[in-house]
Amino acid sequence: MILRKYMALLGVGSARIDLILEKDTYVVGEQVKGVFVVKGGLIGQQLKRIDCDLVMSDDENQKAKGKIVDSITIFTTKYIHSNTENHIPFTFRIPNSLYVGNLMSYRFKSSLAFNEGVESLDHDVITILQTE
């Protein structure tokens, strides 16, 4: 049991996050809906928060590569039991002021933060279109 705890602290066998979205193409101002699926690892872990960033990348301008456009944080004290699956609703509004261009790409970067252990990361690429 102690070995499993230390493995989870190092990220081996710890809980994982996966953001499941209803679709992958949105327009500026649209509400995004989905669910965070949190899968328990080898041991139970105390979840502290879920962070989700909308990240913009500009293939032409290296300075804007990986720029965080907007974020949400869900604070929680939920205990993630080993080998379980938890579903947490996700909603996010695409900012109206978002710049949309041919060389722009967007993704949601989701992460779990625990009281003890390594963060779990997930990346979900989305397409954002300008409203017509």
Secondary structure, DSSP 8 states (H G I E B T S, - for coil): -HHHHHHHHTTTT--EEEEEES-SEEETT-EEEEEEEEE--SS-EEEEEEEEEEEEEESS-GGGTTEEEEEEEEE---EE-TT-EEEEEEEEE--TT----TTEEEEEEEEEEESSS--EEEEEEEEEE---
